[in-house]
């Protein structure tokens, strides 16, 4: 998790990996999430991904 100048906003980077059941091929894709947190609860979430990388990962 990466802190920002706004104490209510944090940025996370993560990777999802999986396997296509019909082919057994594995793939992964990286994502960025921008979270707004207030009173210890997530009140907003924006997600960004590289859709061409996801398409490539899915074959």
CHARMM internal coordinates of N, CA and C (Angstrom, degrees):
IC EDIT
DIST 1 N 1 CA 1.4419
DIST 1 CA 1 C 1.5203
ANGL 1 N 1 CA 1 C 107.65
DIST 1 C 2 N 1.3099
ANGL 1 CA 1 C 2 N 115.28
DIHE 1 N 1 CA 1 C 2 N 140.29
DIST 2 N 2 CA 1.4621
ANGL 1 C 2 N 2 CA 122.14
DIHE 1 CA 1 C 2 N 2 CA 179.20
DIST 2 CA 2 C 1.5175
ANGL 2 N 2 CA 2 C 109.44
DIHE 1 C 2 N 2 CA 2 C -116.43
DIST 2 C 3 N 1.3236
ANGL 2 CA 2 C 3 N 116.13
DIHE 2 N 2 CA 2 C 3 N 127.18
DIST 3 N 3 CA 1.4582
ANGL 2 C 3 N 3 CA 120.77
DIHE 2 CA 2 C 3 N 3 CA 177.41
DIST 3 CA 3 C 1.5222
ANGL 3 N 3 CA 3 C 109.53
DIHE 2 C 3 N 3 CA 3 C -78.52
DIST 3 C 4 N 1.3223
ANGL 3 CA 3 C 4 N 116.20
DIHE 3 N 3 CA 3 C 4 N 158.55
DIST 4 N 4 CA 1.4609
ANGL 3 C 4 N 4 CA 122.15
DIHE 3 CA 3 C 4 N 4 CA 178.14
DIST 4 CA 4 C 1.5258
ANGL 4 N 4 CA 4 C 108.75
DIHE 3 C 4 N 4 CA 4 C -125.77
DIST 4 C 5 N 1.3086
ANGL 4 CA 4 C 5 N 117.07
DIHE 4 N 4 CA 4 C 5 N 176.96
DIST 5 N 5 CA 1.4620
ANGL 4 C 5 N 5 CA 120.58
DIHE 4 CA 4 C 5 N 5 CA 177.00
DIST 5 CA 5 C 1.5192
ANGL 5 N 5 CA 5 C 111.83
DIHE 4 C 5 N 5 CA 5 C -67.38
DIST 5 C 6 N 1.3251
ANGL 5 CA 5 C 6 N 117.07
DIHE 5 N 5 CA 5 C 6 N -24.25
DIST 6 N 6 CA 1.4675
ANGL 5 C 6 N 6 CA 121.94
DIHE 5 CA 5 C 6 N 6 CA 176.15
DIST 6 CA 6 C 1.5215
ANGL 6 N 6 CA 6 C 107.73
DIHE 5 C 6 N 6 CA 6 C -88.02
DIST 6 C 7 N 1.3374
ANGL 6 CA 6 C 7 N 119.13
DIHE 6 N 6 CA 6 C 7 N 116.54
DIST 7 N 7 CA 1.4678
ANGL 6 C 7 N 7 CA 120.45
DIHE 6 CA 6 C 7 N 7 CA -176.62
DIST 7 CA 7 C 1.5294
ANGL 7 N 7 CA 7 C 114.07
DIHE 6 C 7 N 7 CA 7 C -64.22
DIST 7 C 8 N 1.3337
ANGL 7 CA 7 C 8 N 117.50
DIHE 7 N 7 CA 7 C 8 N -13.68
DIST 8 N 8 CA 1.4680
ANGL 7 C 8 N 8 CA 120.16
DIHE 7 CA 7 C 8 N 8 CA 178.06
DIST 8 CA 8 C 1.5254
ANGL 8 N 8 CA 8 C 112.67
DIHE 7 C 8 N 8 CA 8 C -91.56
DIST 8 C 9 N 1.3314
ANGL 8 CA 8 C 9 N 118.16
DIHE 8 N 8 CA 8 C 9 N -4.55
DIST 9 N 9 CA 1.4652
ANGL 8 C 9 N 9 CA 121.12
DIHE 8 CA 8 C 9 N 9 CA -174.01
DIST 9 CA 9 C 1.5258
ANGL 9 N 9 CA 9 C 110.38
DIHE 8 C 9 N 9 CA 9 C -117.51
DIST 9 C 10 N 1.3285
ANGL 9 CA 9 C 10 N 115.54
DIHE 9 N 9 CA 9 C 10 N 133.79
DIST 10 N 10 CA 1.4636
ANGL 9 C 10 N 10 CA 122.40
DIHE 9 CA 9 C 10 N 10 CA 174.25
DIST 10 CA 10 C 1.5260
ANGL 10 N 10 CA 10 C 107.88
DIHE 9 C 10 N 10 CA 10 C -132.14
DIST 10 C 11 N 1.3237
ANGL 10 CA 10 C 11 N 115.48
DIHE 10 N 10 CA 10 C 11 N 152.03
DIST 11 N 11 CA 1.4628
ANGL 10 C 11 N 11 CA 121.48
DIHE 10 CA 10 C 11 N 11 CA 179.57
DIST 11 CA 11 C 1.5176
ANGL 11 N 11 CA 11 C 107.94
DIHE 10 C 11 N 11 CA 11 C -120.34
DIST 11 C 12 N 1.3328
ANGL 11 CA 11 C 12 N 116.57
DIHE 11 N 11 CA 11 C 12 N 129.83
DIST 12 N 12 CA 1.4638
ANGL 11 C 12 N 12 CA 121.34
DIHE 11 CA 11 C 12 N 12 CA 178.63
DIST 12 CA 12 C 1.5241
ANGL 12 N 12 CA 12 C 109.15
DIHE 11 C 12 N 12 CA 12 C -121.84
DIST 12 C 13 N 1.3131
ANGL 12 CA 12 C 13 N 115.27
DIHE 12 N 12 CA 12 C 13 N 146.21
DIST 13 N 13 CA 1.4625
ANGL 12 C 13 N 13 CA 122.04
DIHE 12 CA 12 C 13 N 13 CA 174.47
DIST 13 CA 13 C 1.5165
ANGL 13 N 13 CA 13 C 106.56
DIHE 12 C 13 N 13 CA 13 C -120.93
DIST 13 C 14 N 1.3313
ANGL 13 CA 13 C 14 N 116.38
DIHE 13 N 13 CA 13 C 14 N 132.99
DIST 14 N 14 CA 1.4629
ANGL 13 C 14 N 14 CA 119.35
DIHE 13 CA 13 C 14 N 14 CA -178.85
DIST 14 CA 14 C 1.5191
ANGL 14 N 14 CA 14 C 110.31
DIHE 13 C 14 N 14 CA 14 C -147.82
DIST 14 C 15 N 1.3112
ANGL 14 CA 14 C 15 N 115.18
DIHE 14 N 14 CA 14 C 15 N 165.98
DIST 15 N 15 CA 1.4617
ANGL 14 C 15 N 15 CA 121.77
DIHE 14 CA 14 C 15 N 15 CA -178.66
DIST 15 CA 15 C 1.5204
ANGL 15 N 15 CA 15 C 108.80
DIHE 14 C 15 N 15 CA 15 C -127.17
DIST 15 C 16 N 1.3137
ANGL 15 CA 15 C 16 N 115.97
DIHE 15 N 15 CA 15 C 16 N 132.98
DIST 16 N 16 CA 1.4608
ANGL 15 C 16 N 16 CA 121.98
DIHE 15 CA 15 C 16 N 16 CA 173.39
DIST 16 CA 16 C 1.5213
ANGL 16 N 16 CA 16 C 107.92
DIHE 15 C 16 N 16 CA 16 C -105.16
DIST 16 C 17 N 1.3159
ANGL 16 CA 16 C 17 N 116.10
DIHE 16 N 16 CA 16 C 17 N 134.29
DIST 17 N 17 CA 1.4621
ANGL 16 C 17 N 17 CA 121.10
DIHE 16 CA 16 C 17 N 17 CA 178.89
DIST 17 CA 17 C 1.5155
ANGL 17 N 17 CA 17 C 108.57
DIHE 16 C 17 N 17 CA 17 C -129.02
DIST 17 C 18 N 1.3112
ANGL 17 CA 17 C 18 N 115.77
DIHE 17 N 17 CA 17 C 18 N 148.45
DIST 18 N 18 CA 1.4514
ANGL 17 C 18 N 18 CA 119.32
DIHE 17 CA 17 C 18 N 18 CA 179.74
DIST 18 CA 18 C 1.5120
ANGL 18 N 18 CA 18 C 111.58
DIHE 17 C 18 N 18 CA 18 C -163.50
DIST 18 C 19 N 1.3145
ANGL 18 CA 18 C 19 N 113.68
DIHE 18 N 18 CA 18 C 19 N -178.75
DIST 19 N 19 CA 1.4581
ANGL 18 C 19 N 19 CA 121.16
DIHE 18 CA 18 C 19 N 19 CA -178.69
DIST 19 CA 19 C 1.5173
ANGL 19 N 19 CA 19 C 108.94
DIHE 18 C 19 N 19 CA 19 C -129.39
DIST 19 C 20 N 1.3231
ANGL 19 CA 19 C 20 N 116.53
DIHE 19 N 19 CA 19 C 20 N 135.64
DIST 20 N 20 CA 1.4598
ANGL 19 C 20 N 20 CA 121.20
DIHE 19 CA 19 C 20 N 20 CA 176.55
DIST 20 CA 20 C 1.5241
ANGL 20 N 20 CA 20 C 107.39
DIHE 19 C 20 N 20 CA 20 C -77.67
DIST 20 C 21 N 1.3198
ANGL 20 CA 20 C 21 N 116.27
DIHE 20 N 20 CA 20 C 21 N 118.65
DIST 21 N 21 CA 1.4656
ANGL 20 C 21 N 21 CA 121.35
DIHE 20 CA 20 C 21 N 21 CA -172.81
DIST 21 CA 21 C 1.5272
ANGL 21 N 21 CA 21 C 112.73
DIHE 20 C 21 N 21 CA 21 C -59.52
DIST 21 C 22 N 1.3192
ANGL 21 CA 21 C 22 N 117.40
DIHE 21 N 21 CA 21 C 22 N -37.91
DIST 22 N 22 CA 1.4670
ANGL 21 C 22 N 22 CA 119.73
DIHE 21 CA 21 C 22 N 22 CA -174.78
DIST 22 CA 22 C 1.5213
ANGL 22 N 22 CA 22 C 113.73
DIHE 21 C 22 N 22 CA 22 C -76.47
DIST 22 C 23 N 1.3526
ANGL 22 CA 22 C 23 N 117.02
DIHE 22 N 22 CA 22 C 23 N -25.82
DIST 23 N 23 CA 1.4677
ANGL 22 C 23 N 23 CA 119.54
DIHE 22 CA 22 C 23 N 23 CA -176.32
DIST 23 CA 23 C 1.5219
ANGL 23 N 23 CA 23 C 113.70
DIHE 22 C 23 N 23 CA 23 C -115.37
DIST 23 C 24 N 1.3324
ANGL 23 CA 23 C 24 N 116.97
DIHE 23 N 23 CA 23 C 24 N -18.20
DIST 24 N 24 CA 1.4614
ANGL 23 C 24 N 24 CA 120.53
DIHE 23 CA 23 C 24 N 24 CA -176.15
DIST 24 CA 24 C 1.5175
ANGL 24 N 24 CA 24 C 113.20
DIHE 23 C 24 N 24 CA 24 C 77.98
DIST 24 C 25 N 1.3271
ANGL 24 CA 24 C 25 N 117.04
DIHE 24 N 24 CA 24 C 25 N 0.61
DIST 25 N 25 CA 1.4622
ANGL 24 C 25 N 25 CA 120.84
DIHE 24 CA 24 C 25 N 25 CA -179.62
DIST 25 CA 25 C 1.5260
ANGL 25 N 25 CA 25 C 109.86
DIHE 24 C 25 N 25 CA 25 C -72.80
DIST 25 C 26 N 1.3411
ANGL 25 CA 25 C 26 N 115.23
DIHE 25 N 25 CA 25 C 26 N 136.45
DIST 26 N 26 CA 1.4547
ANGL 25 C 26 N 26 CA 120.63
DIHE 25 CA 25 C 26 N 26 CA 179.64
DIST 26 CA 26 C 1.5248
ANGL 26 N 26 CA 26 C 109.60
DIHE 25 C 26 N 26 CA 26 C -100.30
DIST 26 C 27 N 1.3142
ANGL 26 CA 26 C 27 N 115.81
DIHE 26 N 26 CA 26 C 27 N 150.40
DIST 27 N 27 CA 1.4537
ANGL 26 C 27 N 27 CA 120.91
DIHE 26 CA 26 C 27 N 27 CA 177.85
DIST 27 CA 27 C 1.5131
ANGL 27 N 27 CA 27 C 110.42
DIHE 26 C 27 N 27 CA 27 C -154.19
DIST 27 C 28 N 1.3155
ANGL 27 CA 27 C 28 N 116.45
DIHE 27 N 27 CA 27 C 28 N 166.26
DIST 28 N 28 CA 1.4599
ANGL 27 C 28 N 28 CA 120.66
DIHE 27 CA 27 C 28 N 28 CA 177.65
DIST 28 CA 28 C 1.5217
ANGL 28 N 28 CA 28 C 109.31
DIHE 27 C 28 N 28 CA 28 C -149.95
DIST 28 C 29 N 1.3182
ANGL 28 CA 28 C 29 N 115.33
DIHE 28 N 28 CA 28 C 29 N 160.68
DIST 29 N 29 CA 1.4605
ANGL 28 C 29 N 29 CA 121.73
DIHE 28 CA 28 C 29 N 29 CA 178.07
DIST 29 CA 29 C 1.5230
ANGL 29 N 29 CA 29 C 108.45
DIHE 28 C 29 N 29 CA 29 C -148.40
DIST 29 C 30 N 1.3242
ANGL 29 CA 29 C 30 N 115.93
DIHE 29 N 29 CA 29 C 30 N 143.88
DIST 30 N 30 CA 1.4624
ANGL 29 C 30 N 30 CA 121.74
DIHE 29 CA 29 C 30 N 30 CA 179.91
DIST 30 CA 30 C 1.5276
ANGL 30 N 30 CA 30 C 109.28
DIHE 29 C 30 N 30 CA 30 C -96.88
DIST 30 C 31 N 1.3211
ANGL 30 CA 30 C 31 N 115.41
DIHE 30 N 30 CA 30 C 31 N 148.26
DIST 31 N 31 CA 1.4578
ANGL 30 C 31 N 31 CA 122.87
DIHE 30 CA 30 C 31 N 31 CA -178.52
DIST 31 CA 31 C 1.5217
ANGL 31 N 31 CA 31 C 109.99
DIHE 30 C 31 N 31 CA 31 C -134.02
DIST 31 C 32 N 1.3211
ANGL 31 CA 31 C 32 N 116.49
DIHE 31 N 31 CA 31 C 32 N 156.33
DIST 32 N 32 CA 1.4595
ANGL 31 C 32 N 32 CA 123.70
DIHE 31 CA 31 C 32 N 32 CA 172.21
DIST 32 CA 32 C 1.5265
ANGL 32 N 32 CA 32 C 106.61
DIHE 31 C 32 N 32 CA 32 C -122.24
DIST 32 C 33 N 1.3194
ANGL 32 CA 32 C 33 N 116.97
DIHE 32 N 32 CA 32 C 33 N 131.75
DIST 33 N 33 CA 1.4564
ANGL 32 C 33 N 33 CA 122.06
DIHE 32 CA 32 C 33 N 33 CA 175.43
DIST 33 CA 33 C 1.5199
ANGL 33 N 33 CA 33 C 109.71
DIHE 32 C 33 N 33 CA 33 C -118.92
DIST 33 C 34 N 1.3296
ANGL 33 CA 33 C 34 N 116.45
DIHE 33 N 33 CA 33 C 34 N 135.39
DIST 34 N 34 CA 1.4598
ANGL 33 C 34 N 34 CA 121.95
DIHE 33 CA 33 C 34 N 34 CA 175.54
DIST 34 CA 34 C 1.5216
ANGL 34 N 34 CA 34 C 106.17
DIHE 33 C 34 N 34 CA 34 C -112.60
DIST 34 C 35 N 1.3236
ANGL 34 CA 34 C 35 N 116.02
DIHE 34 N 34 CA 34 C 35 N 112.54
DIST 35 N 35 CA 1.4597
ANGL 34 C 35 N 35 CA 122.00
DIHE 34 CA 34 C 35 N 35 CA -174.28
DIST 35 CA 35 C 1.5178
ANGL 35 N 35 CA 35 C 110.96
DIHE 34 C 35 N 35 CA 35 C -105.91
DIST 35 C 36 N 1.3160
ANGL 35 CA 35 C 36 N 116.05
DIHE 35 N 35 CA 35 C 36 N 141.72
DIST 36 N 36 CA 1.4621
ANGL 35 C 36 N 36 CA 121.83
DIHE 35 CA 35 C 36 N 36 CA 170.37
DIST 36 CA 36 C 1.5249
ANGL 36 N 36 CA 36 C 106.05
DIHE 35 C 36 N 36 CA 36 C -110.73
DIST 36 C 37 N 1.3308
ANGL 36 CA 36 C 37 N 115.53
DIHE 36 N 36 CA 36 C 37 N 124.25
DIST 37 N 37 CA 1.4635
ANGL 36 C 37 N 37 CA 122.02
DIHE 36 CA 36 C 37 N 37 CA -176.08
DIST 37 CA 37 C 1.5221
ANGL 37 N 37 CA 37 C 108.72
DIHE 36 C 37 N 37 CA 37 C -119.06
DIST 37 C 38 N 1.3215
ANGL 37 CA 37 C 38 N 115.88
DIHE 37 N 37 CA 37 C 38 N 131.77
DIST 38 N 38 CA 1.4581
ANGL 37 C 38 N 38 CA 121.42
DIHE 37 CA 37 C 38 N 38 CA 178.44
DIST 38 CA 38 C 1.5228
ANGL 38 N 38 CA 38 C 108.45
DIHE 37 C 38 N 38 CA 38 C -137.66
DIST 38 C 39 N 1.3077
ANGL 38 CA 38 C 39 N 116.57
DIHE 38 N 38 CA 38 C 39 N 129.63
DIST 39 N 39 CA 1.4715
ANGL 38 C 39 N 39 CA 122.65
DIHE 38 CA 38 C 39 N 39 CA 180.00
DIST 39 CA 39 C 1.5256
ANGL 39 N 39 CA 39 C 111.36
DIHE 38 C 39 N 39 CA 39 C 54.08
DIST 39 C 40 N 1.3368
ANGL 39 CA 39 C 40 N 116.58
DIHE 39 N 39 CA 39 C 40 N 38.55
DIST 40 N 40 CA 1.4601
ANGL 39 C 40 N 40 CA 121.13
DIHE 39 CA 39 C 40 N 40 CA 176.80
DIST 40 CA 40 C 1.5200
ANGL 40 N 40 CA 40 C 114.97
DIHE 39 C 40 N 40 CA 40 C 77.85
DIST 40 C 41 N 1.3212
ANGL 40 CA 40 C 41 N 117.74
DIHE 40 N 40 CA 40 C 41 N 6.99
DIST 41 N 41 CA 1.4704
ANGL 40 C 41 N 41 CA 121.31
DIHE 40 CA 40 C 41 N 41 CA -179.38
DIST 41 CA 41 C 1.5251
ANGL 41 N 41 CA 41 C 110.32
DIHE 40 C 41 N 41 CA 41 C -122.50
DIST 41 C 42 N 1.3228
ANGL 41 CA 41 C 42 N 115.54
DIHE 41 N 41 CA 41 C 42 N 144.48
DIST 42 N 42 CA 1.4627
ANGL 41 C 42 N 42 CA 120.09
DIHE 41 CA 41 C 42 N 42 CA 175.23
DIST 42 CA 42 C 1.5254
ANGL 42 N 42 CA 42 C 107.85
DIHE 41 C 42 N 42 CA 42 C -75.32
DIST 42 C 43 N 1.3246
ANGL 42 CA 42 C 43 N 116.45
DIHE 42 N 42 CA 42 C 43 N 120.20
DIST 43 N 43 CA 1.4660
ANGL 42 C 43 N 43 CA 120.80
DIHE 42 CA 42 C 43 N 43 CA -179.70
DIST 43 CA 43 C 1.5310
ANGL 43 N 43 CA 43 C 112.17
DIHE 42 C 43 N 43 CA 43 C -110.84
DIST 43 C 44 N 1.3232
ANGL 43 CA 43 C 44 N 116.32
DIHE 43 N 43 CA 43 C 44 N -6.63
DIST 44 N 44 CA 1.4616
ANGL 43 C 44 N 44 CA 119.98
DIHE 43 CA 43 C 44 N 44 CA 177.15
DIST 44 CA 44 C 1.5150
ANGL 44 N 44 CA 44 C 110.20
DIHE 43 C 44 N 44 CA 44 C -158.65
DIST 44 C 45 N 1.3400
ANGL 44 CA 44 C 45 N 115.89
DIHE 44 N 44 CA 44 C 45 N 148.85
DIST 45 N 45 CA 1.4619
ANGL 44 C 45 N 45 CA 121.11
DIHE 44 CA 44 C 45 N 45 CA -179.45
DIST 45 CA 45 C 1.5190
ANGL 45 N 45 CA 45 C 108.09
DIHE 44 C 45 N 45 CA 45 C -149.58
DIST 45 C 46 N 1.3231
ANGL 45 CA 45 C 46 N 116.01
DIHE 45 N 45 CA 45 C 46 N 122.69
DIST 46 N 46 CA 1.4684
ANGL 45 C 46 N 46 CA 121.12
DIHE 45 CA 45 C 46 N 46 CA 171.76
DIST 46 CA 46 C 1.5168
ANGL 46 N 46 CA 46 C 106.26
DIHE 45 C 46 N 46 CA 46 C -116.98
DIST 46 C 47 N 1.3109
ANGL 46 CA 46 C 47 N 115.80
DIHE 46 N 46 CA 46 C 47 N 138.39
DIST 47 N 47 CA 1.4614
ANGL 46 C 47 N 47 CA 119.83
DIHE 46 CA 46 C 47 N 47 CA -176.54
DIST 47 CA 47 C 1.5200
ANGL 47 N 47 CA 47 C 109.42
DIHE 46 C 47 N 47 CA 47 C -124.21
DIST 47 C 48 N 1.3261
ANGL 47 CA 47 C 48 N 115.08
DIHE 47 N 47 CA 47 C 48 N 140.26
DIST 48 N 48 CA 1.4575
ANGL 47 C 48 N 48 CA 121.67
DIHE 47 CA 47 C 48 N 48 CA 179.88
DIST 48 CA 48 C 1.5177
ANGL 48 N 48 CA 48 C 108.70
DIHE 47 C 48 N 48 CA 48 C -127.74
DIST 48 C 49 N 1.3255
ANGL 48 CA 48 C 49 N 115.77
DIHE 48 N 48 CA 48 C 49 N 137.28
DIST 49 N 49 CA 1.4584
ANGL 48 C 49 N 49 CA 120.08
DIHE 48 CA 48 C 49 N 49 CA 179.84
DIST 49 CA 49 C 1.5186
ANGL 49 N 49 CA 49 C 109.95
DIHE 48 C 49 N 49 CA 49 C -144.92
DIST 49 C 50 N 1.3101
ANGL 49 CA 49 C 50 N 113.99
DIHE 49 N 49 CA 49 C 50 N 160.96
DIST 50 N 50 CA 1.4572
ANGL 49 C 50 N 50 CA 121.70
DIHE 49 CA 49 C 50 N 50 CA 176.58
DIST 50 CA 50 C 1.5291
ANGL 50 N 50 CA 50 C 106.27
DIHE 49 C 50 N 50 CA 50 C -91.92
DIST 50 C 51 N 1.3171
ANGL 50 CA 50 C 51 N 117.12
DIHE 50 N 50 CA 50 C 51 N 98.39
DIST 51 N 51 CA 1.4629
ANGL 50 C 51 N 51 CA 120.22
DIHE 50 CA 50 C 51 N 51 CA -173.64
DIST 51 CA 51 C 1.5237
ANGL 51 N 51 CA 51 C 112.60
DIHE 50 C 51 N 51 CA 51 C -64.99
DIST 51 C 52 N 1.3310
ANGL 51 CA 51 C 52 N 118.21
DIHE 51 N 51 CA 51 C 52 N -30.13
DIST 52 N 52 CA 1.4665
ANGL 51 C 52 N 52 CA 118.46
DIHE 51 CA 51 C 52 N 52 CA 177.94
DIST 52 CA 52 C 1.5256
ANGL 52 N 52 CA 52 C 110.68
DIHE 51 C 52 N 52 CA 52 C -69.39
DIST 52 C 53 N 1.3326
ANGL 52 CA 52 C 53 N 118.47
DIHE 52 N 52 CA 52 C 53 N -33.65
DIST 53 N 53 CA 1.4672
ANGL 52 C 53 N 53 CA 120.93
DIHE 52 CA 52 C 53 N 53 CA 176.13
DIST 53 CA 53 C 1.5264
ANGL 53 N 53 CA 53 C 110.58
DIHE 52 C 53 N 53 CA 53 C -67.53
DIST 53 C 54 N 1.3263
ANGL 53 CA 53 C 54 N 117.03
DIHE 53 N 53 CA 53 C 54 N -37.49
DIST 54 N 54 CA 1.4665
ANGL 53 C 54 N 54 CA 120.60
DIHE 53 CA 53 C 54 N 54 CA 177.51
DIST 54 CA 54 C 1.5242
ANGL 54 N 54 CA 54 C 109.47
DIHE 53 C 54 N 54 CA 54 C -65.51
DIST 54 C 55 N 1.3210
ANGL 54 CA 54 C 55 N 116.86
DIHE 54 N 54 CA 54 C 55 N -44.75
DIST 55 N 55 CA 1.4662
ANGL 54 C 55 N 55 CA 120.72
DIHE 54 CA 54 C 55 N 55 CA 178.79
DIST 55 CA 55 C 1.5252
ANGL 55 N 55 CA 55 C 110.22
DIHE 54 C 55 N 55 CA 55 C -60.19
DIST 55 C 56 N 1.3195
ANGL 55 CA 55 C 56 N 117.32
DIHE 55 N 55 CA 55 C 56 N -42.52
DIST 56 N 56 CA 1.4665
ANGL 55 C 56 N 56 CA 121.32
DIHE 55 CA 55 C 56 N 56 CA 178.18
DIST 56 CA 56 C 1.5310
ANGL 56 N 56 CA 56 C 110.45
DIHE 55 C 56 N 56 CA 56 C -63.88
DIST 56 C 57 N 1.3367
ANGL 56 CA 56 C 57 N 117.15
DIHE 56 N 56 CA 56 C 57 N -41.65
DIST 57 N 57 CA 1.4658
ANGL 56 C 57 N 57 CA 120.85
DIHE 56 CA 56 C 57 N 57 CA -179.31
DIST 57 CA 57 C 1.5249
ANGL 57 N 57 CA 57 C 111.32
DIHE 56 C 57 N 57 CA 57 C -64.13
DIST 57 C 58 N 1.3380
ANGL 57 CA 57 C 58 N 116.62
DIHE 57 N 57 CA 57 C 58 N -32.20
DIST 58 N 58 CA 1.4648
ANGL 57 C 58 N 58 CA 120.41
DIHE 57 CA 57 C 58 N 58 CA -179.37
DIST 58 CA 58 C 1.5254
ANGL 58 N 58 CA 58 C 112.55
DIHE 57 C 58 N 58 CA 58 C -84.98
DIST 58 C 59 N 1.3211
ANGL 58 CA 58 C 59 N 116.47
DIHE 58 N 58 CA 58 C 59 N -6.56
DIST 59 N 59 CA 1.4671
ANGL 58 C 59 N 59 CA 120.00
DIHE 58 CA 58 C 59 N 59 CA 178.06
DIST 59 CA 59 C 1.4700
ANGL 59 N 59 CA 59 C 110.86
DIHE 58 C 59 N 59 CA 59 C 82.61
END
COOR INIT
IC SEED 1 N 1 CA 1 C
IC BUILD
